[in-house]
């Protein structure tokens, strides 16, 4: 299996970073999926990554473009709209790779495209900020992806890995992608939420013991919930999260802080909101995340 055509939906900071590399490799065989005014804006203005402009092809849901791979990089609350925008472009052999934060997006996509291979995926160590159509990236991100279990990689996973290698996109396939996705979710629940409330860059977070302690308490609650439902995050997962925190660029900002600063809807319902729901179903207390959730929802309501 070889992936020759790729589409990406979601022109946020992460989407732009990967679009740049895929566009450079595939040219007209790569396209953004966008309808209406979003399409017009992308085609008219193009995008910039670290000051370099690129003008990727843009297709709409009714165009004749059948990609071998669709990468989904929207916000969780945009997922249902994205599914409808991409529905007519998904062929019977199209692989779908989600890069959404949280732990629910892959299952939502699989339910919508029952006969397609939908891969777990996430972007880590990415430090990208988008202002208008300009993205600044200060670290080399890594896509971690795969089926739920990758003890033996499937043909589809191998094909995606070959594509990412050709595009010079750092990537890793882990044997247990469920645990890997939960580990990233744990990091998001700690850093994103605390940074959004405190208005703190990565540097401020790391240099403020009280904020770092709060983030760690929020993440410990994820560990407790994971053990209750059999995901079983352990010391190795905790250590990998701490390693990521240590190397983040001091001036960088979490996506949730960027949302708060720009008075946009956040993904808190998919971070603390989802954790609180699972915790209640399993009779576990998550008081830190309950407070963080309430605080961020209040911020949204008072824009």
Secondary structure, 3 states (H helix, E strand, C coil): CCCCCEEEECCCHHHHHHHHHHHHHHHHHEEEECCHHHHHHHHHHCEEECCEEECCEEECCCCCCCCCEEEECCCHHHHHHHHHHHHHHCCCCCEEEECCCCCCHHHHHHHHCCCCCEEEEEEECCCEEEECCEEEECCCCEEEEECCECCCCCHHHHHHHHHHHHCCCCEEECCEHHHHHHHHHHHHHHHHHHHHHHCCCHHHHHHCHHHHHHHHHHHHHHHHHHHHCCCCCCHHHHHHHHHHHHHCCCCCCCHHHHHHHCCCCCCHHHCHHHHHHHHHHCCCCCHHHHHHHHHHHHHHHCC
